[in-house]
Amino acid sequence: MRLRGVSKVYPGAGSADEVTAVDGADLEILEGETLALVGESGCGKSSLLRLLNRMEEPTAGDLCFGDAALSTFEPTALRRRIGYVQQTGGLLPHWTVQRNVGLVPELLGWPKERRRKRAEELLRLVGLPAATYAARYPRELSGGERQRVAVARALAADPPLVLLDEPFGALDAITRAEVQQTFMRLRASREQTAVIVTHDLDEAFLLADRIAVMRRGRLLQTAPPQELIDRPADPYVGELLDRAAN
């Protein structure tokens, strides 16, 4: 996916009240990579993420998915092609774990048996064997288990791109580490392209091939973790890394 000069402005009561959440972003998301969007709260990283699956529409600029402009895709159909994990998991409480995992395949018209096998495969991969967990409901799971189910659901239809918005932020430290390892193992086995929003630089360094640092809606630098450390392109990038190290 490619972004060129992309901005997102939220209107206010008057022009002075407008909020520029994303300001002229240029970015290319490379096939097979995990890209982390980092920055302080309110820097625009979640707004940028939501532009990628048309949950938000850009005010200006161009986005391309493959060789086509993102605007040419019908939004609902596009979202079925892009996995999405939100901070709270977003599982449907009245559906079983198996049906939650099979949500997108069901919307795409997969036969019931194919959906069942796919859910069982992914539950096994995230460490939740179907024999134990498939018939449970979200209320019967721990927070870490719900997030694992959410990750499995995002991957169920083999999307070319997965978006994760602070997916592990609400978990305790031990559970968070376990789910991070699950995510890395899944990505390695499926060569998935992923964009993850996180405020945690340690998490970004652990999970991401490249990190994009944002401030006040602007992308300041996008680079592999070691390059950020060795050659920060903006004083703020260096300050952010220093604060994280102390």
N, C-alpha and C positions, 0 to 999 in steps of 0.2 A: 504494500500500500504506500502511496506517495501523497504528501501534502505540500502545496506550494502557496505561500502567502495567505495561509488560512487564519481568519480571525473570527471570534465569536463575541458579540457585544450584546449584553442584556439591557433592554431599555428601562428607563426609570420614568418618573413623573415628568422630567424635563431632560434636556440634553446634558445638563450638569450632573444628573443622577445616573447616567449610563455607566455600566460596569463592563470594562473590556476584560473578559476572562481569558481569551486567547488572542495574541497580538502578532499577526504576520508570521505564523509558524511554517517553517520549511523542514520537512522530515521525510525520510524514506525508511520504511520498516522492511528489513531484509528477510527473505524467505528462510524459515527454520530457526530464526533467532528469538531470544527473549529480550525484549526492550523494556527497561524500567523507567517510568516517569517519576521523578523525585522533585521535592521542593517543599517549602513551608505551606501550612494550611492557607488556602485561598489563592495559591499561585496559578491555578488554572489547569492542573493536571487531570482532574476528573472531568472537567468540561472538555478537554481535548480528547480524552478517551471516548466520551459519549458521542463526539462527532464522528468517530470511526464506524459506528454502526447506525448512524442517523437517529439516535435517540435525541440528539440536538442537531440543528441545521446551522451551517456556517453563515456568518454575515457577509464574508468575503473570502475569496481564494478558491483553489481547486483541490479536490481530493480524488484520487484514482484508486480503484480496486482492481488489480490486474491491469488490463489494457483499457478499461472502461471508466468513465467518470462515475463517481459514487452516486451522483444525482440521478443517473439513469436506472438505478436499481429501485424497485418497489421496496419501501422500508421494511415491511414485515417479512418479505421473502429474503431480504438481505440479512436480517437478524437471525433467520434460521440457518444461514450459512456462516455465521460468526458466533462462536461460543462466548458466553458472558457469565462471569462469576462476580457477584456483588458481596459486600462485606458481611451481610447477614445471611448469605446463602440463597435466600429467596425461594426456598422450597415450598411447594404447595402443601399446606398442612393436612388436607383431607385426602391426599394421595399417598399410596405406599411408597417406600424407597424405590422399589423396582419401577413403578410407573413414573416417579419423578425423574429417574435417570433416562427413561425412554420418552420423555416429553417431546423433544424435537423430532426424533424418528417417528413418533405417532403423528405429529403434525405434518410430516413429510409423506405419510401414507405407507410406512413400512409395515409388512405383515406382522401379526402378533408374535409369531414364533421367532422371527428375526429380531424383534425388539427385545424379547425375553433373553435370547442368547447374548445380545449385545449388552444388556444391563448386567447379566451375570459376569460377563468378561470384564467389564469395567469395575464392578464392585470387587472382584477378585484383585484387580490391579491396584485399587486404592486401599486394600487391606480390610475390606468389609465383605466377607464371604456371603453369597446370596442365601445359602441355607440358613444363616443366622439373621441376616438383615433385610432381605428382599421384601418381606411381608410387614416390616415395621413401619411406623409412621414417624414423621420428623420429631414429634413431641417425645418419642421414646429414645431419641438419640442424644448424645452429648454434643456440645458445640463443635468439637473437632470432627466428630462423625458427620454432623450436618455439612460441614465445609467439604469433607471428602466426597460426600454425595453430590454436592454442588459442582465440584471439579469434574466428577464422573459425568454428570449431566451435560456440562459444557462441551465435553469431548465425544458425546454419544454418537453424533452424526458425522464424525471425522471432519470438522470444519477446518478450512485452511488457516484460520486466524482465531485466537482465543483472547478475549479481553478480561482482565481481572482488576477490579476496583477495590483496593485495600482488602483483599480476600482473607487475610490472616490476622488483621489488626485487632479483632475482638477476642482472640484466643489467648489463653495463658501461655507463658514462655515455653513450657515443655510440650504442650499440644501444638503450639505454633511450629516448633522445630520439627515435630513429627509430620505435620501436614506439608511443610515446606519440602521435606525430603520426599514425600509422596509425589508432590508436584514435579520435582526435578526428575524423579524416576519415570514418571509418565511421559514427560516431555522428551526424555532421552530415547524412550522406546518408540515414540511416534513421530519424532522430528517435527514437532508442532511449532508454529509461529505464535508468539504470545506477546502481549503488551500488558504490563502490570503497573498499576499505580500504587505507590507506597511512600509513606513519610519516613520510613526506616532505612537509612543508608546501609546498615549492615545486611538487611534483607536484600536490598538491591544488589549489593556486591556478591551475595551468595547466589542469587537466582539469575542474574542478568548477564547477557553477553555484551550489551551496551547499555549505558545509562544516559538519559536525557534530563538535564537539570533545567528547571523552570523557575522564573521569578517574575511576579507581576504580569503574568500572561505571556511572557517571552521565553523562548527556548534559548538558553545561553550557551550550552555546549552539549553535544551528543558524541559519546566516545566510549571505548571499552574502559572498564574500571581503572586499570593501571594507568591509562593515558590521562584520565581525570586527575589522578594523584600526581603524575609526573609533570603534566603540562596543562594546568587549569587555564582555560581561555578567557576567564573573567575573574576579577577579584572575588566576587561573591561565591564562585565555585570553590575557590581555595578556602574561603571562610567557612563555607558549609562543611567541607571535608574536615577542616580543623576542629570545628565544633563537635562533629560526630566522633572524632578520635579522642576527645577529652571527656 
